[in-house]
Each structure stands twice: as C-alpha cells, then as structure tokens.
Amino acid sequence: MIKVNGEEVKWKDAPKGHYLTDVKEHILWKNEKTGAMLALRKLPKGDIHEAVHKHPDANHWMFLLTGEVVYPDGRKITVSENDYFFLLAPKGEMHGGGPKGTQFTQDVIGLWFFDGPQTKISE
C-alpha cells in the first residue's frame, strides 16, 4: 500500500515531447518490461497541454481528481473532492487536445494509467 500526501508529492517533468506545457508527474508504479504505468500528473493552469494524439500500444485511463477546464462554448468541467472525471481512450483512439481557446482555469491533478508503453502519435 502507498499513501500519497498531496503536499509532499515530489513532482518531476513529464516525458519530453509529450506535452506543450510544463506538465509534472509522480510515478506511483511502472512495469519496466511492458511500459505499463500508474502516475499522478499535474496540468498547470493555462492553455491546452497537448495536441490530439493516440497511443498505438496501450489503453489509457485518466481519472481527474481536482481542477477546472472551461471550453470556448462555455462548457465547464470542474472536478473536486466529490465530483470526479473519468476518461478511457482505447488503444489507437485519437483523444486529448481541445478546441482553440480552451482554458485550464485551475491546475488539474489526476491519475493516469497505461497498460503498455505510452508512445504518443499526434495528428
């Protein structure tokens, strides 16, 4: 069992070339043979963090824990202690990015899981 205290997390830079902004991560578990991993990631307040992309060798699950994103059409996703957000991107499915003008109005923290290598291919 691993207890994670959010105030004591040692954030490191996410993999080079994966993000457009200064995304941080804290790896909780990784299988070096398969590339599967479970990590906390922190997306900073501001513009879109990544281009639309796919992972050809892994299914990707994302469970957002805190933060807020506002889309140009006014839609808002707010996640907090009792209101979470879940995404499953099956292997090879395009996802990520967002319409031009999308803003992260708060830092977003979430849990990312890949069942294989997180190789990214952008549009």
C-alpha angles and dihedrals in degrees: 000000000000123000114204120201107198093212092055101044112131101221119203131186114279116240114300113258095020097095140036093215138039099288115174130203142191113202112219097179137357134180104214092197098053102023091235112149147172117209143162111233130193118206110196125232110270139055131358112304102208145020122248106279147151137225107227095190105038145044110234127213122186125187113185116210106179140005143059138260125191121198125211091251090058098258111141132198112198120179124191143149094304102020115065136172126224131194131181117193108186118218110288096011117130114239143141130060116076140214117306108271096035109145133198099216091186134023109274121219122190147152118255124195127185121183091205139006113331094225108163127211116186127207 
